[in-house]
């Protein structure tokens, strides 16, 4: 996109103030996911607080991204939980194998599959998935102003008083803006 197209798109975005955020409805796929719904509510609360202070961080085009962020965050939490469960199983593999050897054929097959999940390969797959989710979350956080640096970049800077150069002050006085003659 050209700079002009980007500028037009940014100007077309509607900043969401306090009243707009109060009317905002959670997408169904977020509402159905308890963890995603919880993070949605927390973030909307933060955006409302910012809007009350005159800082409108969220635009109409961000709503889909916000919903996606909440869902991805929920998935990330589930992956971390799965990783912790597998890690606990992996710590007790000797006891697990002893137990497997004392069971019937069906239980042996099931327990062997569980042991394989706890293997290095299983742990690496979950770690890879966790890292990918984390990367996605970080990118979305930048877009949604959910990290401190993104917030600082978005808050309007106070206007500085323009200092006139010595030459400008001299010319202003000469033109009659200063002392009378």
C-alpha positions as CSV (number, residue, x, y, z in Angstrom):
1,X,0.0,0.0,0.0
2,X,1.1,3.5,-0.7
3,X,1.6,6.1,2.0
4,X,-1.6,7.8,0.8
5,X,-3.6,4.6,0.9
6,X,-2.4,3.9,4.5
7,X,-3.3,7.5,5.5
8,X,-6.8,7.2,3.9
9,X,-7.4,3.9,5.7
10,X,-6.3,5.3,9.1
11,X,-8.5,8.4,8.6
12,X,-11.5,6.1,7.8
13,X,-11.1,4.1,11.0
14,X,-13.5,5.0,13.7
15,X,-11.9,5.5,17.1
16,X,-14.0,3.8,19.8
17,X,-14.8,6.0,22.8
18,X,-16.3,5.1,26.1
19,X,-19.9,5.0,24.8
20,X,-18.9,2.9,21.7
21,X,-17.0,0.4,23.9
22,X,-20.0,0.0,26.2
23,X,-22.2,-1.0,23.2
24,X,-19.6,-3.4,21.9
25,X,-20.8,-7.1,21.7
26,X,-18.5,-10.0,22.3
27,X,-18.3,-12.4,19.3
28,X,-20.0,-15.8,19.9
29,X,-16.7,-17.7,19.6
30,X,-15.2,-15.6,22.4
31,X,-18.3,-15.8,24.6
32,X,-18.3,-19.6,24.4
33,X,-14.7,-19.9,25.6
34,X,-14.5,-19.1,29.3
35,X,-10.9,-18.0,29.3
36,X,-11.2,-15.9,26.1
37,X,-14.4,-14.3,27.5
38,X,-12.6,-13.4,30.7
39,X,-9.6,-11.7,28.9
40,X,-12.1,-9.8,26.6
41,X,-13.8,-8.4,29.6
42,X,-10.5,-7.3,31.2
43,X,-9.3,-5.7,28.0
44,X,-12.5,-3.8,27.3
45,X,-12.4,-2.5,30.9
46,X,-8.8,-1.2,30.2
47,X,-9.9,0.4,26.9
48,X,-12.8,2.1,28.6
49,X,-10.5,3.5,31.3
50,X,-8.2,4.8,28.6
51,X,-11.1,6.3,26.7
52,X,-12.4,8.0,29.8
53,X,-9.0,9.8,30.0
54,X,-9.3,10.9,26.4
55,X,-7.0,8.2,24.9
56,X,-9.0,6.1,22.4
57,X,-6.7,3.1,21.6
58,X,-9.2,0.9,19.9
59,X,-10.6,1.5,16.4
60,X,-13.5,-0.2,14.6
61,X,-11.0,-2.2,12.6
62,X,-9.4,-3.7,15.7
63,X,-12.5,-5.5,17.0
64,X,-11.8,-8.7,15.0
65,X,-8.1,-8.6,16.1
66,X,-9.2,-8.2,19.7
67,X,-11.5,-11.2,19.5
68,X,-8.7,-13.2,17.8
69,X,-6.3,-12.1,20.5
70,X,-8.6,-13.3,23.3
71,X,-9.1,-16.7,21.6
72,X,-5.4,-17.1,21.0
73,X,-4.6,-16.2,24.6
74,X,-7.1,-18.9,25.7
75,X,-5.4,-21.5,23.4
76,X,-2.0,-20.4,24.8
77,X,-3.1,-21.0,28.3
78,X,-4.5,-24.5,27.4
79,X,-1.2,-25.4,25.8
80,X,0.7,-24.4,28.9
81,X,-1.6,-26.6,31.0
82,X,-1.0,-29.5,28.7
83,X,2.7,-28.9,28.8
84,X,2.7,-28.9,32.6
85,X,0.7,-32.2,32.7
86,X,3.0,-33.9,30.3
87,X,6.0,-32.6,32.1
88,X,4.7,-34.2,35.4
89,X,4.2,-37.5,33.5
90,X,7.7,-37.3,32.1
91,X,9.2,-36.8,35.6
92,X,7.7,-40.2,36.7
93,X,8.5,-42.4,33.7
94,X,10.1,-45.1,35.7
95,X,7.0,-45.6,37.9
96,X,4.9,-45.4,34.8
97,X,6.8,-48.1,33.0
98,X,6.7,-50.4,36.1
99,X,3.0,-49.9,36.2
100,X,2.5,-50.6,32.5
101,X,4.4,-53.9,32.7
102,X,2.0,-55.1,35.3
103,X,-1.2,-54.5,33.2
104,X,-3.1,-56.4,30.5
105,X,-2.5,-55.9,26.8
106,X,-5.1,-53.0,26.3
107,X,-3.8,-51.1,29.2
108,X,-0.2,-51.6,28.1
109,X,-1.1,-50.1,24.7
110,X,-2.9,-47.1,26.2
111,X,-0.2,-46.4,28.8
112,X,2.5,-46.8,26.1
113,X,0.8,-44.0,24.1
114,X,0.7,-41.8,27.2
115,X,4.4,-42.5,27.8
116,X,5.1,-41.5,24.2
117,X,3.2,-38.3,24.6
118,X,5.5,-37.5,27.5
119,X,8.6,-38.2,25.4
120,X,10.9,-35.6,24.2
121,X,9.2,-35.4,20.8
122,X,5.8,-34.8,22.5
123,X,7.3,-32.1,24.7
124,X,9.0,-30.4,21.8
125,X,5.8,-30.3,19.7
126,X,4.0,-28.7,22.6
127,X,6.8,-26.2,23.2
128,X,6.8,-25.3,19.5
129,X,3.1,-24.7,19.6
130,X,3.4,-22.6,22.7
131,X,6.2,-20.5,21.1
132,X,4.1,-19.9,18.0
133,X,1.1,-18.8,20.1
134,X,3.4,-16.5,22.1
135,X,4.7,-14.9,19.0
136,X,1.2,-14.4,17.6
137,X,0.2,-12.8,20.9
138,X,3.1,-10.4,21.0
139,X,2.3,-9.2,17.5
140,X,-1.4,-8.7,18.3
141,X,-0.4,-6.9,21.5
142,X,1.4,-4.3,19.5
143,X,-1.6,-3.7,17.2
144,X,-4.0,-3.6,20.2
145,X,-1.8,-1.4,22.4
146,X,-1.6,-4.0,25.1
147,X,2.0,-3.5,25.9
148,X,3.6,-0.4,27.5
149,X,5.7,0.6,24.4
150,X,2.7,0.5,22.1
151,X,0.6,2.5,24.6
152,X,3.3,5.2,24.9
153,X,3.6,5.4,21.1
154,X,-0.1,6.0,20.8
155,X,-0.6,8.6,23.5
156,X,-0.6,12.1,21.9
157,X,2.4,14.1,23.0
158,X,1.8,17.5,24.6
159,X,2.3,20.4,22.3
160,X,5.5,22.3,23.0
161,X,5.6,26.1,23.0
162,X,7.3,27.3,19.9
163,X,10.5,29.1,20.7
164,X,11.3,31.9,18.4
165,X,14.8,32.3,17.2
166,X,16.7,35.4,18.1
167,X,16.3,36.6,14.5
168,X,12.5,36.0,14.5
169,X,12.3,38.0,17.8
170,X,14.4,40.8,16.3
171,X,12.2,40.9,13.1
172,X,9.1,40.9,15.2
173,X,10.3,44.0,17.2
174,X,11.4,45.7,14.0
175,X,7.9,45.1,12.5
176,X,6.3,46.8,15.4
177,X,5.4,43.8,17.5
178,X,7.8,44.9,20.2
179,X,8.6,48.3,21.7
180,X,7.1,51.5,20.2
181,X,9.3,54.2,18.7
